[in-house]
């Protein structure tokens, strides 16, 4: 049996949220480095931290 098919819709929604936060963190961090703006880089870092925390806390 495929383990992906065993996930509930809520599990899929949380995984999608975590993935979207991680994907959004990459361009924000790059923009922060390019523009030499620490607040933009910090925003990208917090997006990545939120994605990792969701993955650690919410284990399906």
PyMOL commands that place a pseudoatom at each C-alpha (Angstrom):
pseudoatom trace, name=CA, resn=UNK, resi=1, chain=A, elem=C, hetatm=0, pos=[0.000, 0.000, 0.000]
pseudoatom trace, name=CA, resn=UNK, resi=2, chain=A, elem=C, hetatm=0, pos=[1.198, 3.485, -0.833]
pseudoatom trace, name=CA, resn=UNK, resi=3, chain=A, elem=C, hetatm=0, pos=[1.880, 5.578, 2.320]
pseudoatom trace, name=CA, resn=UNK, resi=4, chain=A, elem=C, hetatm=0, pos=[0.853, 8.771, 0.532]
pseudoatom trace, name=CA, resn=UNK, resi=5, chain=A, elem=C, hetatm=0, pos=[-2.683, 7.455, 0.001]
pseudoatom trace, name=CA, resn=UNK, resi=6, chain=A, elem=C, hetatm=0, pos=[-3.072, 6.926, 3.764]
pseudoatom trace, name=CA, resn=UNK, resi=7, chain=A, elem=C, hetatm=0, pos=[-2.802, 10.640, 4.573]
pseudoatom trace, name=CA, resn=UNK, resi=8, chain=A, elem=C, hetatm=0, pos=[-5.894, 12.581, 5.489]
pseudoatom trace, name=CA, resn=UNK, resi=9, chain=A, elem=C, hetatm=0, pos=[-6.796, 15.870, 3.774]
pseudoatom trace, name=CA, resn=UNK, resi=10, chain=A, elem=C, hetatm=0, pos=[-5.595, 17.752, 6.875]
pseudoatom trace, name=CA, resn=UNK, resi=11, chain=A, elem=C, hetatm=0, pos=[-2.207, 16.008, 6.650]
pseudoatom trace, name=CA, resn=UNK, resi=12, chain=A, elem=C, hetatm=0, pos=[-1.887, 16.969, 3.010]
pseudoatom trace, name=CA, resn=UNK, resi=13, chain=A, elem=C, hetatm=0, pos=[-2.873, 20.555, 3.806]
pseudoatom trace, name=CA, resn=UNK, resi=14, chain=A, elem=C, hetatm=0, pos=[-0.193, 20.877, 6.507]
pseudoatom trace, name=CA, resn=UNK, resi=15, chain=A, elem=C, hetatm=0, pos=[2.457, 19.339, 4.264]
pseudoatom trace, name=CA, resn=UNK, resi=16, chain=A, elem=C, hetatm=0, pos=[1.480, 21.739, 1.488]
pseudoatom trace, name=CA, resn=UNK, resi=17, chain=A, elem=C, hetatm=0, pos=[1.692, 24.694, 3.880]
pseudoatom trace, name=CA, resn=UNK, resi=18, chain=A, elem=C, hetatm=0, pos=[5.126, 23.659, 5.101]
pseudoatom trace, name=CA, resn=UNK, resi=19, chain=A, elem=C, hetatm=0, pos=[6.376, 23.194, 1.549]
pseudoatom trace, name=CA, resn=UNK, resi=20, chain=A, elem=C, hetatm=0, pos=[4.977, 26.535, 0.411]
pseudoatom trace, name=CA, resn=UNK, resi=21, chain=A, elem=C, hetatm=0, pos=[6.647, 28.333, 3.335]
pseudoatom trace, name=CA, resn=UNK, resi=22, chain=A, elem=C, hetatm=0, pos=[9.984, 26.719, 2.498]
pseudoatom trace, name=CA, resn=UNK, resi=23, chain=A, elem=C, hetatm=0, pos=[9.647, 27.577, -1.193]
pseudoatom trace, name=CA, resn=UNK, resi=24, chain=A, elem=C, hetatm=0, pos=[8.691, 31.175, -0.349]
pseudoatom trace, name=CA, resn=UNK, resi=25, chain=A, elem=C, hetatm=0, pos=[11.706, 31.513, 1.951]
pseudoatom trace, name=CA, resn=UNK, resi=26, chain=A, elem=C, hetatm=0, pos=[14.234, 30.955, -0.825]
pseudoatom trace, name=CA, resn=UNK, resi=27, chain=A, elem=C, hetatm=0, pos=[13.507, 34.008, -3.036]
pseudoatom trace, name=CA, resn=UNK, resi=28, chain=A, elem=C, hetatm=0, pos=[12.944, 36.217, 0.012]
pseudoatom trace, name=CA, resn=UNK, resi=29, chain=A, elem=C, hetatm=0, pos=[16.371, 35.274, 1.391]
pseudoatom trace, name=CA, resn=UNK, resi=30, chain=A, elem=C, hetatm=0, pos=[18.002, 35.824, -1.997]
pseudoatom trace, name=CA, resn=UNK, resi=31, chain=A, elem=C, hetatm=0, pos=[16.384, 39.268, -2.284]
pseudoatom trace, name=CA, resn=UNK, resi=32, chain=A, elem=C, hetatm=0, pos=[17.600, 40.114, 1.205]
pseudoatom trace, name=CA, resn=UNK, resi=33, chain=A, elem=C, hetatm=0, pos=[21.168, 39.218, 0.258]
pseudoatom trace, name=CA, resn=UNK, resi=34, chain=A, elem=C, hetatm=0, pos=[21.009, 41.032, -3.099]
pseudoatom trace, name=CA, resn=UNK, resi=35, chain=A, elem=C, hetatm=0, pos=[19.586, 44.255, -1.654]
pseudoatom trace, name=CA, resn=UNK, resi=36, chain=A, elem=C, hetatm=0, pos=[21.726, 43.971, 1.482]
pseudoatom trace, name=CA, resn=UNK, resi=37, chain=A, elem=C, hetatm=0, pos=[18.589, 44.369, 3.591]
pseudoatom trace, name=CA, resn=UNK, resi=38, chain=A, elem=C, hetatm=0, pos=[18.761, 42.524, 6.859]
pseudoatom trace, name=CA, resn=UNK, resi=39, chain=A, elem=C, hetatm=0, pos=[15.018, 42.770, 7.522]
pseudoatom trace, name=CA, resn=UNK, resi=40, chain=A, elem=C, hetatm=0, pos=[14.206, 41.006, 4.229]
pseudoatom trace, name=CA, resn=UNK, resi=41, chain=A, elem=C, hetatm=0, pos=[16.752, 38.308, 4.990]
pseudoatom trace, name=CA, resn=UNK, resi=42, chain=A, elem=C, hetatm=0, pos=[15.292, 37.950, 8.481]
pseudoatom trace, name=CA, resn=UNK, resi=43, chain=A, elem=C, hetatm=0, pos=[11.800, 37.546, 7.036]
pseudoatom trace, name=CA, resn=UNK, resi=44, chain=A, elem=C, hetatm=0, pos=[13.045, 34.745, 4.801]
pseudoatom trace, name=CA, resn=UNK, resi=45, chain=A, elem=C, hetatm=0, pos=[14.755, 33.096, 7.747]
pseudoatom trace, name=CA, resn=UNK, resi=46, chain=A, elem=C, hetatm=0, pos=[11.543, 33.214, 9.798]
pseudoatom trace, name=CA, resn=UNK, resi=47, chain=A, elem=C, hetatm=0, pos=[9.600, 31.686, 6.897]
pseudoatom trace, name=CA, resn=UNK, resi=48, chain=A, elem=C, hetatm=0, pos=[12.085, 28.826, 6.815]
pseudoatom trace, name=CA, resn=UNK, resi=49, chain=A, elem=C, hetatm=0, pos=[11.955, 28.432, 10.601]
pseudoatom trace, name=CA, resn=UNK, resi=50, chain=A, elem=C, hetatm=0, pos=[8.151, 28.252, 10.473]
pseudoatom trace, name=CA, resn=UNK, resi=51, chain=A, elem=C, hetatm=0, pos=[8.303, 25.570, 7.760]
pseudoatom trace, name=CA, resn=UNK, resi=52, chain=A, elem=C, hetatm=0, pos=[10.741, 23.469, 9.780]
pseudoatom trace, name=CA, resn=UNK, resi=53, chain=A, elem=C, hetatm=0, pos=[8.709, 23.840, 12.978]
pseudoatom trace, name=CA, resn=UNK, resi=54, chain=A, elem=C, hetatm=0, pos=[5.530, 22.740, 11.215]
pseudoatom trace, name=CA, resn=UNK, resi=55, chain=A, elem=C, hetatm=0, pos=[7.344, 19.660, 9.926]
pseudoatom trace, name=CA, resn=UNK, resi=56, chain=A, elem=C, hetatm=0, pos=[8.759, 18.859, 13.366]
pseudoatom trace, name=CA, resn=UNK, resi=57, chain=A, elem=C, hetatm=0, pos=[5.597, 19.432, 15.373]
pseudoatom trace, name=CA, resn=UNK, resi=58, chain=A, elem=C, hetatm=0, pos=[2.990, 18.132, 12.962]
pseudoatom trace, name=CA, resn=UNK, resi=59, chain=A, elem=C, hetatm=0, pos=[4.014, 14.581, 12.120]
pseudoatom trace, name=CA, resn=UNK, resi=60, chain=A, elem=C, hetatm=0, pos=[1.268, 12.615, 10.364]
for i in range(1, 60): cmd.bond("trace and resi %d" % i, "trace and resi %d" % (i + 1))
show_as sticks, trace
zoom trace
